[in-house]
């Protein structure tokens, strides 16, 4: 049974009273909105004649009653605006119910209403709507957090009773969006960033495609997959960790440039920069290499930053970052030498383990050369690159899908873009030699057998596709969530995901109305029990009858349930006796 607060009980009663008046609190008919709050506030003074008859809808956020007239504030998808509501305007006839009862007594903060009227300026110069009619569109049964914003004489804002608990904000993003100024702007900017990137790719002649989320082989990255089961085929499937191998199949099939914004899933740890479900974009372009892709990437991000923020500069925490091209380029060996003094060129697994010991970096026997070098770079180098920097020429062991370097077969033609100490993009001159690719996959299988749970599977169909021939190709992957974090100055990935992954919520348990009725507590009395802290029938067992009766009567009075008679002590004793024998 649902446990209700006092406010929730009262709102349900108001809902019923609205229905008793013959008004549907959830009408099915459309309500034609022809203007937004933002449109009115931006354009009314320039074009006042355009707002002689308007209809607008939104949440009722505040009311200031003044007898036969009131000022209210409604909030739609674009912002808030003041509404002037006069009794005789919205109730021109003898029946004043809509104002006197519905508006003044039965509507609450958070309810959706529709207003028809005209726009005017009040005596103090505030652009407002003069209501000619009011319609109830949706009755809210839960109260919104009472966040208030006040301004001093200099226009500085102060937030009172802010809705700031991250646990509540992320679980109830729908509330966060309503009451916290700026949250919606983050997500609007996220969409703007994605659209800017999409238009950049399209303008360069590349094709957006869709590839499978459920995959028989979790390929394209070194990561732990989520496993599921296909009932009809009776086979295990994996949620994709990347879409790389499918996009390369399309290059084999004859497309010169393909890209996809994909939801990827990695069954790994969670922190302020990692979520098990995340968004990435990957693009593959035939007849290009990683040098071309570096230029393409910096031009793309410069365009995206300018489109999203109107400038190529971005404030990220305490750092000022410029996304204006070109970006610095540093090889991985140079980066590790610069920040650790260690030369990794030509070093064996054993020598790299010694380096890790000397640098205080944890490692284990399952780690090959690639994993050890990755740990060294991640621990000692990555965080030093604040301005956009391409880290290039990774050791071959770190990049099983990447072409060997044209000048040094021990390296690969790969880069990662570091911004604010984090990887934002990863790109290769793609490996298109099917023999070399098979050998790399076999090396990955050896690592998997040694205990590396992030080593890649062998994808036999992808190898078959390569054997039909793939042209020279360069590929790029960009983590959208991290890029959005940087361009919106958010330190946590949870702030840029509408619904980040969280532990399952624990809902309070309560006995059903039938179970309460079985001991003599009727339906109308159950909210009183909940308010007293008794959610289960068994909670009444062994309670003192006199105290319970007094507490019950006091709470009933507080809840203004005058229609319910006070229970006698004998009745309360019977509740307690029966509760002791109930099994729940």
Secondary structure as GFF3:
##gff-version 3
##sequence-region A 1 584
A	DSSP	alpha_helix	6	20	.	.	.	ID=ss1
A	DSSP	alpha_helix	37	43	.	.	.	ID=ss2
A	DSSP	three_ten_helix	48	51	.	.	.	ID=ss3
A	DSSP	beta_strand	54	66	.	.	.	ID=ss4
A	DSSP	beta_strand	69	76	.	.	.	ID=ss5
A	DSSP	beta_strand	79	86	.	.	.	ID=ss6
A	DSSP	alpha_helix	87	90	.	.	.	ID=ss7
A	DSSP	alpha_helix	97	97	.	.	.	ID=ss8
A	DSSP	pi_helix	98	106	.	.	.	ID=ss9
A	DSSP	beta_strand	112	121	.	.	.	ID=ss10
A	DSSP	beta_strand	127	138	.	.	.	ID=ss11
A	DSSP	beta_strand	148	151	.	.	.	ID=ss12
A	DSSP	beta_strand	157	160	.	.	.	ID=ss13
A	DSSP	alpha_helix	166	171	.	.	.	ID=ss14
A	DSSP	alpha_helix	173	179	.	.	.	ID=ss15
A	DSSP	alpha_helix	183	203	.	.	.	ID=ss16
A	DSSP	beta_strand	207	208	.	.	.	ID=ss17
A	DSSP	beta_strand	214	215	.	.	.	ID=ss18
A	DSSP	beta_strand	227	230	.	.	.	ID=ss19
A	DSSP	beta_strand	235	239	.	.	.	ID=ss20
A	DSSP	alpha_helix	244	252	.	.	.	ID=ss21
A	DSSP	beta_strand	257	265	.	.	.	ID=ss22
A	DSSP	beta_strand	277	286	.	.	.	ID=ss23
A	DSSP	alpha_helix	290	309	.	.	.	ID=ss24
A	DSSP	beta_strand	313	316	.	.	.	ID=ss25
A	DSSP	beta_strand	319	322	.	.	.	ID=ss26
A	DSSP	beta_strand	328	331	.	.	.	ID=ss27
A	DSSP	alpha_helix	332	340	.	.	.	ID=ss28
A	DSSP	alpha_helix	349	359	.	.	.	ID=ss29
A	DSSP	alpha_helix	369	380	.	.	.	ID=ss30
A	DSSP	three_ten_helix	382	384	.	.	.	ID=ss31
A	DSSP	beta_strand	389	392	.	.	.	ID=ss32
A	DSSP	three_ten_helix	396	398	.	.	.	ID=ss33
A	DSSP	beta_strand	414	419	.	.	.	ID=ss34
A	DSSP	beta_strand	422	429	.	.	.	ID=ss35
A	DSSP	alpha_helix	434	449	.	.	.	ID=ss36
A	DSSP	alpha_helix	460	467	.	.	.	ID=ss37
A	DSSP	beta_strand	473	479	.	.	.	ID=ss38
A	DSSP	alpha_helix	480	487	.	.	.	ID=ss39
A	DSSP	three_ten_helix	493	496	.	.	.	ID=ss40
A	DSSP	alpha_helix	513	518	.	.	.	ID=ss41
A	DSSP	alpha_helix	523	531	.	.	.	ID=ss42
A	DSSP	three_ten_helix	537	540	.	.	.	ID=ss43
A	DSSP	alpha_helix	545	558	.	.	.	ID=ss44
A	DSSP	alpha_helix	569	580	.	.	.	ID=ss45
###
